[in-house]
Amino acid sequence: MAATDLDLVNNVVPVELTSFTAEISVKTVTLKWITASELNNSGFEIYRQKSEDSRQVSEWKRIGFIEGKGTTADTNYYSFIDEEVSVGNYNYRLKQIDFDGTYEYSNAIEVEVSTPAVFSLLQNYPNPFNPSTKIKFTIPSNVKREMSNVSLRVYDVLGKEITTLVNEEKPAGEYEIEFNAHGHSGEVRNLPSGIYFYTLKAGTFSQTKKMILLK
């Protein structure tokens, strides 16, 4: 027989956190956690702390809230994406809050967001898109910490250049550029539905990916 909410309360089922992990992507940290059971769980506040070094640690900052499942004996899966990160070391922790206002902090987990080690061009998102999509790419650091001359251009299926999104020197880091099929300020275009290509070039590196405009 399935347990009722009253059964759970009488048995004093806690909010049992079984896992709390982090995944690092381009300019984002995705936090994931799992609960085995919950009792009167209003939700989770997410906190972040950046540490420059062992002597310089910032205050904990609340960066989000995820609603809980109340009272349940089921396993539940949660996630939160932190999109405001740069290169550095971070700590994250959860503040689990009951409906009556009582709370408890999780253990903190440490994350290192580092400078990219290699050039990379990611798949645009969303794809298919209409009218705009975002393209992400990374420029690695090198021994001399020099700037890299970078170009990012969009072409149609015949190889005709549609637009130049980037054409300048850029330091190592992670970048996100928006492509709009209607054009940007000072530029007017009305591209038809179809397949387009975008190419990133930097020094000897060159990579091309396909994207689809679907109206």
C-alpha positions in Angstrom: 0.0 0.0 0.0 1.3 3.4 -0.9 2.2 5.7 2.0 -0.1 8.7 2.6 1.0 12.2 3.5 -0.2 11.5 7.1 1.8 8.3 7.2 4.9 10.2 6.2 4.3 12.9 8.8 3.8 10.4 11.6 7.0 8.5 10.6 8.9 11.9 10.5 10.4 11.4 7.0 13.1 14.1 6.6 14.3 15.8 3.4 16.9 13.2 2.6 19.5 14.6 0.2 21.3 11.7 -1.4 23.3 13.5 -4.1 24.5 17.0 -4.9 26.8 17.5 -7.9 27.9 20.1 -10.5 28.6 20.0 -14.2 30.7 22.7 -16.0 29.9 23.8 -19.5 30.6 26.9 -21.5 30.0 29.8 -19.1 27.6 27.8 -17.1 27.5 25.5 -14.0 24.6 23.0 -13.8 23.8 21.9 -10.3 22.0 18.6 -9.8 20.7 17.0 -6.6 18.5 14.1 -5.6 16.2 13.6 -2.6 15.1 10.1 -1.5 12.2 11.5 0.6 10.8 14.9 1.6 8.7 16.2 4.5 7.0 19.6 4.3 9.6 20.8 1.8 8.9 24.2 0.5 12.0 24.3 -1.7 15.7 24.9 -2.1 17.5 28.3 -2.2 20.7 28.0 -4.1 23.8 29.9 -2.9 27.1 30.7 -4.5 30.4 31.8 -3.1 33.5 32.8 -5.3 36.9 32.4 -3.9 39.8 34.3 -5.5 42.3 32.4 -3.3 42.4 30.9 0.2 42.6 34.4 1.7 39.9 36.2 -0.4 36.5 34.6 -0.2 33.3 36.4 -1.1 30.1 36.3 0.9 27.5 33.6 0.1 25.0 35.0 -2.5 21.5 33.7 -3.1 21.2 33.0 -6.9 18.0 31.1 -7.2 15.1 29.0 -5.8 13.7 25.7 -6.8 10.3 24.6 -5.5 10.2 21.4 -3.5 7.7 18.5 -3.6 6.1 19.0 -0.2 5.8 15.6 1.5 6.7 12.5 -0.5 8.5 9.2 -0.2 9.4 9.2 -3.8 12.9 9.9 -5.3 13.0 13.4 -6.9 15.5 15.0 -9.2 16.3 18.7 -9.3 18.6 20.9 -11.3 19.6 24.6 -11.5 21.8 26.3 -14.1 24.1 29.2 -13.0 24.7 31.3 -16.1 26.7 34.1 -14.3 30.1 32.5 -14.0 33.5 33.5 -15.2 36.9 31.9 -14.8 37.6 31.1 -11.1 36.8 28.9 -8.1 33.2 28.7 -6.8 31.4 27.0 -3.9 27.8 26.1 -4.0 25.3 25.0 -1.3 21.6 24.4 -0.9 19.3 25.9 1.8 16.4 23.5 2.2 13.4 25.4 3.6 10.3 23.9 5.3 6.8 25.4 5.0 7.1 26.6 8.6 10.3 28.5 7.8 12.8 26.2 9.4 15.8 25.4 7.2 19.0 23.4 6.9 22.1 23.9 4.7 23.7 21.2 2.6 27.4 20.6 2.5 29.1 22.8 0.0 30.6 21.6 -3.3 33.6 23.2 -5.0 33.7 24.0 -8.7 36.6 25.3 -10.8 35.8 27.2 -14.0 39.0 27.3 -16.0 40.1 29.0 -19.2 39.4 26.8 -22.3 42.3 24.5 -23.3 41.3 24.2 -27.0 39.4 26.0 -29.7 35.8 24.8 -30.0 32.7 25.7 -31.9 29.4 24.5 -30.3 26.1 23.7 -32.0 23.8 26.7 -32.2 20.8 26.8 -29.9 17.9 26.7 -30.6 18.2 24.7 -33.8 16.0 24.8 -35.8 15.5 28.5 -35.1 13.3 31.5 -36.0 14.3 34.2 -36.1 17.3 34.2 -33.9 19.8 31.7 -32.4 22.9 31.7 -30.3 26.4 30.5 -31.3 29.0 29.7 -28.6 32.7 29.2 -29.1 35.8 29.1 -27.0 39.3 30.5 -27.5 42.1 28.7 -25.5 44.9 30.4 -23.6 48.5 30.0 -24.8 51.9 30.4 -23.3 52.3 34.0 -24.4 48.7 34.9 -23.5 48.4 36.6 -26.9 45.2 37.7 -28.6 43.8 35.5 -31.3 42.4 37.0 -34.6 38.9 35.5 -34.8 36.3 35.4 -37.5 32.8 34.0 -37.3 30.8 34.1 -40.6 27.5 32.7 -41.8 27.0 31.2 -45.3 24.1 29.9 -47.3 24.1 26.4 -49.0 25.8 27.9 -52.1 28.7 29.2 -50.1 27.6 32.9 -50.3 28.5 34.9 -47.2 25.4 36.1 -45.4 27.0 38.1 -42.6 30.2 38.4 -40.5 29.3 38.1 -36.8 32.9 38.4 -35.5 36.1 39.7 -37.1 38.5 41.0 -34.5 41.2 40.0 -32.0 39.9 38.4 -28.9 41.5 37.1 -25.7 41.1 33.6 -24.4 37.7 32.9 -23.1 34.2 31.7 -23.8 31.9 33.7 -26.1 28.2 33.7 -27.1 27.0 35.5 -30.3 23.5 35.9 -31.5 22.5 35.5 -35.2 19.2 37.0 -36.3 17.7 36.0 -39.6 16.0 39.4 -39.8 19.3 41.3 -39.4 20.8 43.5 -36.7 20.9 47.3 -36.3 21.7 49.0 -39.6 21.2 45.7 -41.5 18.0 44.4 -43.0 17.5 41.0 -44.4 14.8 38.4 -44.8 16.3 35.0 -45.1 14.2 32.2 -46.4 13.8 28.9 -44.5 16.6 26.5 -45.2 20.1 25.2 -44.2 22.9 27.7 -43.4 26.4 27.2 -42.2 28.6 29.1 -39.7 32.4 29.0 -39.7 34.8 29.9 -36.9 38.4 30.7 -37.9 41.3 31.6 -35.6 44.9 31.1 -36.8 45.1 27.6 -38.3 41.9 26.5 -36.6 38.7 26.3 -38.7 35.4 24.6 -38.0 32.0 24.7 -39.6 28.6 23.7 -38.3 25.2 23.5 -39.9 22.0 25.3 -38.7 18.4 25.3 -39.9 16.1 28.3 -40.2 12.5 27.1 -40.0 9.8 29.7 -40.5 
